[in-house]
Amino acid sequence: MYPELFKFGPVTINSYGFMIALGFLFAIMLATYRAKKLGLDEDIIFKLGLFCIIGGFAGAKILFIIIEIKNIFKNPSILLNISSGFVVFGGIIGGVLTGYIYSKIKKIDFMEYFDLSVPSIALAQGFGRIGCFFAGCCYGKETNWFWGIVFKHSLYGPNEVKLIPTQLLSSVGDFLITIILLIFAKRKKDKGKIAGLYLILYSVGRFFIEILRNDPRGFIGILTTSQLISIFTLIIGLCFYNLSKLNFKNPIVGR
């Protein structure tokens, strides 16, 4: 809707990038605050967050390339646009893998910090989806319902057409997940349960949001790529949640 947020002479601040940066800032602040309360190393949180952000961006771009490989072969200039062309699930996978590798190198408890981080991840995603709304990407299907949104300056979706605001629905869902995880984490939990709950909630929400979306994205059979990935991440989340007592015996208190 408003792809350009500020403009200072030749310098343009895009709304999508600004919201992504804002989301990461609040995510790091939340994780650092909670780490301090739990007596965990705040310096590790900052460094881990930085590496996971880099890994997340790389993963989001790689999955986009995999999904759009046919179109990229036809038009390689797609890759020149570094401000767009990201897939959220790729970011989650890339960020988690980066965090796991970093944890192994530094010999820290990966699951402990993963449990700590997931509310921050959901929070950052909520801000990111607001950025999608401002940019006009990840748009929904046409609708006559009262909740429809009409874009006028979208660079990606149709303008002057009433659309389901899937970006805002996703954002509200992500913020709700953040709240649920923070409330859930205040009780004594086995390691892996908080991370498992995040994967369960996000996977289910993303699967159904995909039904409402109408932007170009990859399909595998009748399912979108993200819906198929959602099924796998849901299974992983259920394993984390239900098998945590077997795999991670030390409880986490006070999240």
BALOBA-1460 file (C-alpha; in Angstrom, 3 decimals):
// residues 255
<rec num="1" residu="m" x="0.000" y="0.000" z="0.000"/>
<rec num="2" residu="y" x="2.858" y="2.341" z="0.868"/>
<rec num="3" residu="p" x="6.064" y="0.700" z="-0.421"/>
<rec num="4" residu="e" x="8.140" y="3.828" z="0.291"/>
<rec num="5" residu="l" x="7.993" y="4.962" z="3.910"/>
<rec num="6" residu="f" x="10.447" y="7.880" z="3.923"/>
<rec num="7" residu="k" x="12.479" y="9.685" z="1.308"/>
<rec num="8" residu="f" x="15.455" y="11.926" z="2.099"/>
<rec num="9" residu="g" x="16.830" y="13.233" z="-1.176"/>
<rec num="10" residu="p" x="18.319" y="10.272" z="-3.047"/>
<rec num="11" residu="v" x="17.862" y="7.949" z="-0.039"/>
<rec num="12" residu="t" x="14.618" y="5.954" z="0.105"/>
<rec num="13" residu="i" x="13.537" y="3.954" z="3.153"/>
<rec num="14" residu="n" x="11.277" y="1.116" z="2.014"/>
<rec num="15" residu="s" x="8.440" y="0.224" z="4.371"/>
<rec num="16" residu="y" x="9.108" y="-3.522" z="4.070"/>
<rec num="17" residu="g" x="12.753" y="-3.241" z="5.030"/>
<rec num="18" residu="f" x="11.941" y="-0.804" z="7.821"/>
<rec num="19" residu="m" x="9.376" y="-3.162" z="9.385"/>
<rec num="20" residu="i" x="11.766" y="-6.120" z="9.066"/>
<rec num="21" residu="a" x="14.473" y="-4.124" z="10.872"/>
<rec num="22" residu="l" x="11.987" y="-2.993" z="13.526"/>
<rec num="23" residu="g" x="10.870" y="-6.579" z="14.045"/>
<rec num="24" residu="f" x="14.420" y="-7.823" z="14.509"/>
<rec num="25" residu="l" x="15.149" y="-4.989" z="16.946"/>
<rec num="26" residu="f" x="12.163" y="-5.812" z="19.168"/>
<rec num="27" residu="a" x="12.879" y="-9.535" z="18.844"/>
<rec num="28" residu="i" x="16.451" y="-9.113" z="20.110"/>
<rec num="29" residu="m" x="15.248" y="-6.832" z="22.913"/>
<rec num="30" residu="l" x="12.649" y="-9.396" z="24.028"/>
<rec num="31" residu="a" x="15.101" y="-12.294" z="23.884"/>
<rec num="32" residu="t" x="17.755" y="-10.324" z="25.770"/>
<rec num="33" residu="y" x="15.272" y="-9.282" z="28.469"/>
<rec num="34" residu="r" x="14.084" y="-12.854" z="28.976"/>
<rec num="35" residu="a" x="17.645" y="-14.221" z="28.924"/>
<rec num="36" residu="k" x="18.576" y="-11.822" z="31.716"/>
<rec num="37" residu="k" x="15.630" y="-12.991" z="33.817"/>
<rec num="38" residu="l" x="16.640" y="-16.621" z="33.298"/>
<rec num="39" residu="g" x="20.286" y="-16.016" z="34.035"/>
<rec num="40" residu="l" x="21.394" y="-16.878" z="30.504"/>
<rec num="41" residu="d" x="24.268" y="-15.195" z="28.692"/>
<rec num="42" residu="e" x="22.977" y="-11.994" z="27.026"/>
<rec num="43" residu="d" x="26.097" y="-11.757" z="24.867"/>
<rec num="44" residu="i" x="25.358" y="-15.194" z="23.418"/>
<rec num="45" residu="i" x="21.808" y="-14.085" z="22.671"/>
<rec num="46" residu="f" x="23.032" y="-11.077" z="20.696"/>
<rec num="47" residu="k" x="25.625" y="-13.050" z="18.722"/>
<rec num="48" residu="l" x="23.283" y="-15.973" z="18.160"/>
<rec num="49" residu="g" x="20.557" y="-13.588" z="16.996"/>
<rec num="50" residu="l" x="22.911" y="-11.875" z="14.565"/>
<rec num="51" residu="f" x="24.046" y="-15.138" z="12.978"/>
<rec num="52" residu="c" x="20.494" y="-16.464" z="12.833"/>
<rec num="53" residu="i" x="19.334" y="-13.293" z="11.067"/>
<rec num="54" residu="i" x="22.033" y="-13.786" z="8.427"/>
<rec num="55" residu="g" x="21.194" y="-17.483" z="8.116"/>
<rec num="56" residu="g" x="17.497" y="-16.667" z="7.977"/>
<rec num="57" residu="f" x="17.899" y="-14.209" z="5.119"/>
<rec num="58" residu="a" x="20.066" y="-16.719" z="3.243"/>
<rec num="59" residu="g" x="17.535" y="-19.503" z="3.786"/>
<rec num="60" residu="a" x="14.620" y="-17.299" z="2.712"/>
<rec num="61" residu="k" x="16.423" y="-16.351" z="-0.504"/>
<rec num="62" residu="i" x="17.555" y="-19.918" z="-1.259"/>
<rec num="63" residu="l" x="14.030" y="-21.322" z="-0.897"/>
<rec num="64" residu="f" x="12.698" y="-18.527" z="-3.102"/>
<rec num="65" residu="i" x="15.237" y="-19.468" z="-5.788"/>
<rec num="66" residu="i" x="14.259" y="-23.146" z="-5.522"/>
<rec num="67" residu="i" x="10.558" y="-22.347" z="-5.857"/>
<rec num="68" residu="e" x="11.030" y="-19.821" z="-8.680"/>
<rec num="69" residu="i" x="13.853" y="-21.580" z="-10.525"/>
<rec num="70" residu="k" x="11.871" y="-21.910" z="-13.777"/>
<rec num="71" residu="n" x="10.996" y="-18.203" z="-13.846"/>
<rec num="72" residu="i" x="14.568" y="-17.288" z="-12.919"/>
<rec num="73" residu="f" x="15.910" y="-19.235" z="-15.884"/>
<rec num="74" residu="k" x="13.522" y="-17.291" z="-18.105"/>
<rec num="75" residu="n" x="14.324" y="-13.961" z="-16.461"/>
<rec num="76" residu="p" x="17.594" y="-13.982" z="-14.436"/>
<rec num="77" residu="s" x="17.155" y="-10.293" z="-13.601"/>
<rec num="78" residu="i" x="14.743" y="-11.427" z="-10.868"/>
<rec num="79" residu="l" x="17.807" y="-12.155" z="-8.750"/>
<rec num="80" residu="l" x="19.005" y="-8.563" z="-9.013"/>
<rec num="81" residu="n" x="16.173" y="-7.340" z="-6.797"/>
<rec num="82" residu="i" x="17.708" y="-7.938" z="-3.377"/>
<rec num="83" residu="s" x="14.895" y="-6.172" z="-1.510"/>
<rec num="84" residu="s" x="12.294" y="-8.825" z="-2.419"/>
<rec num="85" residu="g" x="12.113" y="-12.497" z="-3.221"/>
<rec num="86" residu="f" x="12.081" y="-14.192" z="0.175"/>
<rec num="87" residu="v" x="10.127" y="-17.143" z="1.561"/>
<rec num="88" residu="v" x="9.375" y="-17.083" z="5.296"/>
<rec num="89" residu="f" x="9.685" y="-20.829" z="5.770"/>
<rec num="90" residu="g" x="13.135" y="-20.706" z="4.213"/>
<rec num="91" residu="g" x="14.029" y="-18.014" z="6.739"/>
<rec num="92" residu="i" x="12.832" y="-20.178" z="9.632"/>
<rec num="93" residu="i" x="14.755" y="-23.217" z="8.387"/>
<rec num="94" residu="g" x="17.900" y="-21.184" z="7.660"/>
<rec num="95" residu="g" x="17.766" y="-19.418" z="11.011"/>
<rec num="96" residu="v" x="17.237" y="-22.617" z="13.007"/>
<rec num="97" residu="l" x="20.023" y="-24.476" z="11.179"/>
<rec num="98" residu="t" x="22.378" y="-21.555" z="11.734"/>
<rec num="99" residu="g" x="21.462" y="-21.494" z="15.417"/>
<rec num="100" residu="y" x="22.051" y="-25.242" z="15.696"/>
<rec num="101" residu="i" x="25.489" y="-25.014" z="14.059"/>
<rec num="102" residu="y" x="26.456" y="-22.027" z="16.207"/>
<rec num="103" residu="s" x="25.332" y="-23.881" z="19.341"/>
<rec num="104" residu="k" x="27.435" y="-26.903" z="18.443"/>
<rec num="105" residu="i" x="30.509" y="-24.772" z="17.749"/>
<rec num="106" residu="k" x="30.129" y="-22.798" z="20.988"/>
<rec num="107" residu="k" x="29.041" y="-25.897" z="22.950"/>
<rec num="108" residu="i" x="25.870" y="-24.341" z="24.315"/>
<rec num="109" residu="d" x="22.453" y="-25.948" z="24.806"/>
<rec num="110" residu="f" x="20.675" y="-25.441" z="21.472"/>
<rec num="111" residu="m" x="17.213" y="-26.393" z="22.691"/>
<rec num="112" residu="e" x="17.447" y="-24.092" z="25.705"/>
<rec num="113" residu="y" x="18.145" y="-21.103" z="23.479"/>
<rec num="114" residu="f" x="15.654" y="-22.253" z="20.839"/>
<rec num="115" residu="d" x="12.905" y="-22.316" z="23.469"/>
<rec num="116" residu="l" x="14.004" y="-18.867" z="24.577"/>
<rec num="117" residu="s" x="13.997" y="-17.496" z="21.022"/>
<rec num="118" residu="v" x="10.701" y="-18.683" z="19.539"/>
<rec num="119" residu="p" x="8.510" y="-15.917" z="21.057"/>
<rec num="120" residu="s" x="10.962" y="-13.413" z="19.540"/>
<rec num="121" residu="i" x="10.793" y="-15.205" z="16.179"/>
<rec num="122" residu="a" x="6.989" y="-14.953" z="16.150"/>
<rec num="123" residu="l" x="7.212" y="-11.282" z="17.163"/>
<rec num="124" residu="a" x="9.605" y="-10.493" z="14.294"/>
<rec num="125" residu="q" x="7.325" y="-12.308" z="11.857"/>
<rec num="126" residu="g" x="4.398" y="-10.167" z="12.965"/>
<rec num="127" residu="f" x="6.282" y="-6.982" z="12.095"/>
<rec num="128" residu="g" x="7.488" y="-8.533" z="8.847"/>
<rec num="129" residu="r" x="3.931" y="-9.215" z="7.711"/>
<rec num="130" residu="i" x="3.021" y="-5.577" z="8.342"/>
<rec num="131" residu="g" x="5.899" y="-4.796" z="5.998"/>
<rec num="132" residu="c" x="4.314" y="-7.129" z="3.432"/>
<rec num="133" residu="f" x="1.070" y="-5.196" z="3.792"/>
<rec num="134" residu="f" x="2.774" y="-1.857" z="3.185"/>
<rec num="135" residu="a" x="4.620" y="-3.269" z="0.168"/>
<rec num="136" residu="g" x="1.484" y="-4.907" z="-1.238"/>
<rec num="137" residu="c" x="2.980" y="-8.385" z="-1.576"/>
<rec num="138" residu="c" x="1.625" y="-11.698" z="-0.209"/>
<rec num="139" residu="y" x="-1.880" y="-10.456" z="-0.996"/>
<rec num="140" residu="g" x="-5.143" y="-12.330" z="-0.701"/>
<rec num="141" residu="k" x="-7.977" y="-13.293" z="-2.990"/>
<rec num="142" residu="e" x="-10.626" y="-10.883" z="-4.193"/>
<rec num="143" residu="t" x="-13.495" y="-10.415" z="-1.756"/>
<rec num="144" residu="n" x="-16.717" y="-8.489" z="-1.234"/>
<rec num="145" residu="w" x="-16.514" y="-8.765" z="2.541"/>
<rec num="146" residu="f" x="-16.265" y="-5.696" z="4.769"/>
<rec num="147" residu="w" x="-12.674" y="-6.593" z="5.688"/>
<rec num="148" residu="g" x="-11.402" y="-6.184" z="2.147"/>
<rec num="149" residu="i" x="-8.442" y="-3.899" z="1.462"/>
<rec num="150" residu="v" x="-7.914" y="-1.892" z="-1.723"/>
<rec num="151" residu="f" x="-4.298" y="-1.248" z="-2.715"/>
<rec num="152" residu="k" x="-3.459" y="1.853" z="-4.707"/>
<rec num="153" residu="h" x="0.338" y="1.768" z="-4.920"/>
<rec num="154" residu="s" x="1.202" y="-1.927" z="-4.764"/>
<rec num="155" residu="l" x="4.213" y="-2.940" z="-6.836"/>
<rec num="156" residu="y" x="3.308" y="-6.637" z="-6.648"/>
<rec num="157" residu="g" x="-0.441" y="-7.155" z="-6.433"/>
<rec num="158" residu="p" x="-3.519" y="-5.797" z="-8.200"/>
<rec num="159" residu="n" x="-4.502" y="-2.222" z="-7.401"/>
<rec num="160" residu="e" x="-8.035" y="-0.850" z="-7.111"/>
<rec num="161" residu="v" x="-9.344" y="-4.348" z="-6.289"/>
<rec num="162" residu="k" x="-10.817" y="-5.372" z="-2.930"/>
<rec num="163" residu="l" x="-8.602" y="-8.109" z="-1.489"/>
<rec num="164" residu="i" x="-8.514" y="-10.236" z="1.656"/>
<rec num="165" residu="p" x="-5.827" y="-8.655" z="3.904"/>
<rec num="166" residu="t" x="-3.883" y="-11.895" z="4.379"/>
<rec num="167" residu="q" x="-0.797" y="-9.932" z="5.470"/>
<rec num="168" residu="l" x="-2.648" y="-8.369" z="8.418"/>
<rec num="169" residu="l" x="-4.312" y="-11.672" z="9.318"/>
<rec num="170" residu="s" x="-0.868" y="-13.280" z="9.384"/>
<rec num="171" residu="s" x="0.515" y="-10.426" z="11.471"/>
<rec num="172" residu="v" x="-2.269" y="-10.658" z="14.056"/>
<rec num="173" residu="g" x="-1.762" y="-14.417" z="14.167"/>
<rec num="174" residu="d" x="1.979" y="-14.022" z="14.752"/>
<rec num="175" residu="f" x="1.434" y="-11.520" z="17.572"/>
<rec num="176" residu="l" x="-1.116" y="-13.874" z="19.163"/>
<rec num="177" residu="i" x="1.388" y="-16.725" z="18.942"/>
<rec num="178" residu="t" x="3.939" y="-14.484" z="20.686"/>
<rec num="179" residu="i" x="1.513" y="-13.809" z="23.550"/>
<rec num="180" residu="i" x="0.511" y="-17.476" z="23.841"/>
<rec num="181" residu="l" x="4.154" y="-18.590" z="23.960"/>
<rec num="182" residu="l" x="5.062" y="-16.006" z="26.606"/>
<rec num="183" residu="i" x="2.131" y="-17.077" z="28.795"/>
<rec num="184" residu="f" x="2.855" y="-20.763" z="28.201"/>
<rec num="185" residu="a" x="6.541" y="-20.267" z="29.006"/>
<rec num="186" residu="k" x="5.869" y="-18.837" z="32.468"/>
<rec num="187" residu="r" x="4.996" y="-22.300" z="33.727"/>
<rec num="188" residu="k" x="7.534" y="-25.050" z="34.334"/>
<rec num="189" residu="k" x="8.109" y="-26.826" z="30.998"/>
<rec num="190" residu="d" x="10.353" y="-29.528" z="29.658"/>
<rec num="191" residu="k" x="12.851" y="-28.481" z="27.035"/>
<rec num="192" residu="g" x="11.422" y="-28.490" z="23.550"/>
<rec num="193" residu="k" x="7.808" y="-27.845" z="24.478"/>
<rec num="194" residu="i" x="7.887" y="-24.098" z="23.819"/>
<rec num="195" residu="a" x="9.655" y="-24.593" z="20.479"/>
<rec num="196" residu="g" x="7.232" y="-27.407" z="19.661"/>
<rec num="197" residu="l" x="4.200" y="-25.256" z="20.440"/>
<rec num="198" residu="y" x="5.542" y="-22.483" z="18.204"/>
<rec num="199" residu="l" x="5.995" y="-24.873" z="15.279"/>
<rec num="200" residu="i" x="2.519" y="-26.327" z="15.802"/>
<rec num="201" residu="l" x="0.750" y="-22.963" z="15.989"/>
<rec num="202" residu="y" x="2.656" y="-21.367" z="13.125"/>
<rec num="203" residu="s" x="2.303" y="-24.404" z="10.839"/>
<rec num="204" residu="v" x="-1.466" y="-24.660" z="11.333"/>
<rec num="205" residu="g" x="-1.957" y="-20.928" z="10.891"/>
<rec num="206" residu="r" x="0.224" y="-20.757" z="7.797"/>
<rec num="207" residu="f" x="-1.545" y="-23.727" z="6.171"/>
<rec num="208" residu="f" x="-4.927" y="-21.998" z="6.379"/>
<rec num="209" residu="i" x="-3.645" y="-18.534" z="5.474"/>
<rec num="210" residu="e" x="-2.292" y="-20.045" z="2.250"/>
<rec num="211" residu="i" x="-5.866" y="-20.920" z="1.258"/>
<rec num="212" residu="l" x="-6.764" y="-17.214" z="1.324"/>
<rec num="213" residu="r" x="-3.700" y="-15.983" z="-0.558"/>
<rec num="214" residu="n" x="-3.676" y="-15.277" z="-4.277"/>
<rec num="215" residu="d" x="-0.139" y="-14.093" z="-5.026"/>
<rec num="216" residu="p" x="2.071" y="-16.164" z="-7.376"/>
<rec num="217" residu="r" x="3.864" y="-18.927" z="-5.455"/>
<rec num="218" residu="g" x="4.999" y="-22.477" z="-6.011"/>
<rec num="219" residu="f" x="2.652" y="-25.460" z="-5.998"/>
<rec num="220" residu="i" x="3.350" y="-29.151" z="-5.487"/>
<rec num="221" residu="g" x="0.226" y="-30.943" z="-6.601"/>
<rec num="222" residu="i" x="-2.785" y="-29.268" z="-5.000"/>
<rec num="223" residu="l" x="-0.749" y="-27.827" z="-2.147"/>
<rec num="224" residu="t" x="1.370" y="-24.701" z="-2.161"/>
<rec num="225" residu="t" x="5.014" y="-25.159" z="-1.261"/>
<rec num="226" residu="s" x="4.391" y="-23.504" z="2.105"/>
<rec num="227" residu="q" x="1.432" y="-25.785" z="2.845"/>
<rec num="228" residu="l" x="3.566" y="-28.848" z="2.181"/>
<rec num="229" residu="i" x="6.355" y="-27.504" z="4.391"/>
<rec num="230" residu="s" x="3.733" y="-26.694" z="7.043"/>
<rec num="231" residu="i" x="2.812" y="-30.365" z="7.253"/>
<rec num="232" residu="f" x="6.419" y="-31.335" z="7.919"/>
<rec num="233" residu="t" x="7.014" y="-28.546" z="10.447"/>
<rec num="234" residu="l" x="3.765" y="-29.502" z="12.199"/>
<rec num="235" residu="i" x="5.039" y="-33.072" z="12.564"/>
<rec num="236" residu="i" x="8.378" y="-31.789" z="13.884"/>
<rec num="237" residu="g" x="6.562" y="-29.502" z="16.318"/>
<rec num="238" residu="l" x="4.410" y="-32.377" z="17.592"/>
<rec num="239" residu="c" x="7.549" y="-34.471" z="18.094"/>
<rec num="240" residu="f" x="9.233" y="-31.669" z="20.056"/>
<rec num="241" residu="y" x="6.147" y="-31.137" z="22.180"/>
<rec num="242" residu="n" x="5.212" y="-34.754" z="22.899"/>
<rec num="243" residu="l" x="8.645" y="-36.340" z="23.056"/>
<rec num="244" residu="s" x="10.421" y="-33.567" z="24.961"/>
<rec num="245" residu="k" x="10.482" y="-35.580" z="28.191"/>
<rec num="246" residu="l" x="12.323" y="-38.346" z="26.412"/>
<rec num="247" residu="n" x="14.778" y="-36.176" z="24.533"/>
<rec num="248" residu="f" x="15.312" y="-33.176" z="26.810"/>
<rec num="249" residu="k" x="15.128" y="-34.153" z="30.460"/>
<rec num="250" residu="n" x="16.150" y="-30.890" z="32.131"/>
<rec num="251" residu="p" x="13.155" y="-28.594" z="32.745"/>
<rec num="252" residu="i" x="13.142" y="-24.918" z="31.968"/>
<rec num="253" residu="v" x="11.635" y="-22.732" z="34.657"/>
<rec num="254" residu="g" x="10.204" y="-19.231" z="34.510"/>
<rec num="255" residu="r" x="9.847" y="-18.466" z="30.817"/>
